[in-house]
Amino acid sequence: MKIRTALMLKLLYILSWIIFIGVCIEAGGFIFNAIFTLILNPADAKHLWQQVDLSGLYNYDHGQFLVEMFLISLVAVLRAILFYMIVKILHDKKLDMAQPFNAEMGKFLLNISYVTLAIGLFSYWGVNYAEWLSKQGIKMPDVQSLRLAGADVWLFMSVTLFVIAQIFKRGIELQTENDLTI
């Protein structure tokens, strides 16, 4: 059983690194392209990261463009932070299967629940902002290409992780009491 768990953790560690690198590239791409478009070449609003076309928004208002790019970039950076936290806990080997109810795991679960909540809230805000801009007559790409879709899933996941963090908190309390009793 330990070999299977150890192997699974190694595979998850490798997969987490791959996802982490991908979301870092995505976040950097959106940030770089937004700055490049605002400062150097406004024509690049037509084909931002992954060919997202926000030229209609850029031509309508630079401030609105900046706000939407800020929300897109913030969600991407928060996803990168989430996977950094996962990679870090797996790298530091703080995931102890012999005693899973430890303070480090409780803190980790609580922190990732907060990060997923932030991702969900900013995704929701970005989607609503993009829809509002569309209603103003501005040609906007779909939320999938803006990488803002799935706010409800992120919010659901944050609540689930928060509940699990509270269960872990109680498990830590019980384990501490048990260790003191012995």
Residue pairs with C-beta under 8 A, 6 or more apart in sequence:
2 97
5 97
9 90
9 95
12 90
13 87
13 90
13 91
16 83
16 86
16 87
16 90
17 87
19 83
20 80
20 83
20 84
20 86
20 87
23 76
23 79
23 80
23 83
24 80
26 49
26 50
26 76
26 79
26 80
26 147
27 73
27 76
27 77
27 79
27 80
29 49
29 50
30 48
30 49
30 69
30 72
30 73
30 76
30 147
31 73
31 76
31 77
33 44
33 48
33 49
34 48
34 65
34 66
34 69
34 70
34 73
36 44
37 44
37 45
37 48
37 58
37 65
38 62
38 65
38 66
42 58
43 55
45 53
45 54
45 55
45 57
45 58
45 59
45 65
46 53
46 55
47 53
48 54
48 69
50 145
51 145
52 141
52 145
52 146
53 139
53 141
54 65
54 68
54 69
54 140
54 141
56 138
56 139
56 140
57 64
57 65
57 68
57 133
57 138
57 139
57 140
58 65
60 133
60 136
60 138
64 133
64 138
67 129
68 126
68 129
68 130
68 133
68 146
71 122
71 125
71 126
71 129
71 148
72 126
72 146
72 147
72 148
74 122
75 119
75 122
75 123
75 126
75 147
75 148
76 147
78 115
78 118
78 119
78 122
79 119
81 115
82 112
82 115
82 116
82 119
85 108
85 111
85 112
85 115
86 112
89 95
89 104
89 105
89 108
94 102
94 104
94 105
94 108
95 105
96 102
96 105
99 175
100 168
100 171
101 168
101 171
101 172
101 174
101 175
102 172
102 175
103 172
105 168
106 165
106 168
106 169
106 172
109 161
109 164
109 165
109 168
110 162
110 165
110 169
112 161
113 158
113 159
113 161
113 162
113 164
113 165
114 158
116 154
116 155
116 157
116 158
116 161
117 154
117 155
117 158
117 162
119 154
119 158
120 151
120 152
120 153
120 154
120 155
120 156
120 157
120 158
121 151
121 155
123 148
123 149
123 150
123 151
123 154
124 151
124 152
124 155
126 143
126 146
126 148
127 143
127 148
127 149
127 151
130 140
130 143
130 146
130 148
133 140
134 140
140 146
142 149
143 149
